[in-house]
């Protein structure tokens, strides 16, 4: 690119990334705002109503990504992004007048417009950079996901300041007005920092021609990847707060802070995902992403559990008469038999993190202890091999919070890297329709953010086990990995059948 063209391209990339960050922060605002209003008793929404209100912006944001991508391919990213910001600003401003469920419901529909900005930004960014750079630049653009972490940090503090620490709760209405003002200011900055350009459409003029990717299985396969990686990220950004509260008995504030630790790296590491996709190929990155996801999710499976099971009993080594029964031992004639009294099993190695008081130290590995309860009394005649005391083994696994948080952060990083790799696939296979295909894939991914919390809730209700959410995500990761591997093998067989036959057939020795 010429120097002037390069300056314009990076100006567009910067403006796109900033606008997407603001839009994503708005898109995630409803969960924080409604939780605050219900917790303070300003609105008496049921759990079902609250779930729908929080989910509506995610759903509409998902459904609007397809038309947003189509409009971007047709008119260019500059006017579509500005229109998105202004429409979202009007919807956010209208929230300040909501006084019942339906007021929040219809305002939430407008929040979804902010979520559709992703499809516009992907197409508009791609139009300014060559194919060999698009993985990196789309990864930079995807950093806007960090808007979720920004809202998790900023919105609760702004609500506290605006309501004077809860003394004047009606002043919560100033928060959506501030967010609306931020959207309008972003629209103005975006207009003056960007330049008009549309992606090359390779002669695709009619609507049916533009929608032709809907019939390509590859598009839906990419969509499934994004359903898991981006949809899982959006879902966990909301689900982890009640998870921490219920599983680790943390306050909502502490749970929100730990959830932000998950959200922030995912957005930042999209840059690494794009860079790696440019250097080693998006397919290789996806193999690592899906494989590592399965490994991390498997480590998250075990729930915090206390288990009581039959243990090792105490048997008489020789016949005789029971002469004493105590808490620590049983005596048969002159033979003394020591009882297990809750000691830690030798096979259960134990590590402790020295945080807080000694009795609050966090166990890293499962801990077992054994107890034995006498079943004989003084004067009983016992034979050799007769049971003197029954055994009980106690297993305790703490699911250490520090380890859990570390694994969740690693999962967020993996999701960020994988999300960038998905859009490198799109730029490679559909260079003339990045907006449309990106809109389709983005729509499917955002639907994951709407569907996963609902599925998590049903699994929790059916089993009562919080860690079932990790099992569900692992199942999706396994399906994605198997589908991708089978497709790649079929493609390689078609391209080089002789070579694949040599690889698949063991050489005779």
Number of C-alpha atoms within 10 A of each C-alpha: 10 7 8 8 12 13 12 16 20 17 16 24 25 19 23 28 25 19 27 30 24 23 32 26 25 28 27 27 25 24 18 18 18 19 16 19 17 15 10 12 11 13 15 14 16 10 10 8 13 17 15 17 23 24 26 22 29 31 23 23 29 29 22 22 32 25 18 30 32 25 19 29 26 18 14 22 32 23 17 20 27 21 15 22 26 21 19 29 28 18 21 29 21 20 24 19 13 15 11 11 15 11 14 20 21 17 23 28 20 24 31 29 29 33 30 31 30 32 31 32 30 31 30 28 27 24 23 22 20 13 15 15 17 27 34 25 27 29 31 24 29 30 23 25 28 21 25 26 24 20 23 23 17 11 19 18 13 17 22 17 13 19 18 13 12 14 10 11 18 13 16 21 19 17 21 23 18 15 21 24 17 16 26 19 14 20 23 13 15 23 16 9 17 19 15 12 16 19 22 14 14 9 9 14 10 8 9 10 10 19 16 13 17 14 9 9 10 16 19 18 17 24 25 23 26 29 27 29 32 29 29 26 29 25 24 22 23 21 19 18 21 17 17 20 16 13 15 15 12 15 14 14 14 14 20 24 16 17 26 22 18 25 28 23 23 29 29 21 24 31 24 20 33 32 26 20 29 20 14 10 16 24 18 12 23 25 16 15 24 25 14 16 23 22 12 17 22 14 15 21 16 17 15 17 11 13 10 13 10 12 15 14 17 22 16 20 15 14 14 18 17 21 17 15 19 13 12 13 17 24 19 24 13 10 14 15 18 14 22 21 16 14 10 18 15 10 8 13 12 14 13 13 13 12 10 9 7 10 8 11 14 19 19 18 16 18 20 22 19 21 20 23 18 19 11 17 15 14 13 12 14 19 14 11 12 15 16 24 22 17 19 20 18 18 19 16 17 18 22 18 16 12 15 13 17 13 17 22 21 18 25 27 25 25 28 31 31 34 31 36 35 28 28 30 21 23 25 15 14 16 20 22 26 31 38 30 32 30 31 29 28 32 31 25 28 32 26 28 26 24 18 23 21 17 15 22 15 14 18 15 11 10 10 11 14 20 20 22 22 19 18 16 19 22 14 19 23 16 14 20 19 12 13 20 14 11 13 13 12 13 12 14 14 11 11 10 13 11 11 15 11 10 10 8 8 8 7 4 3
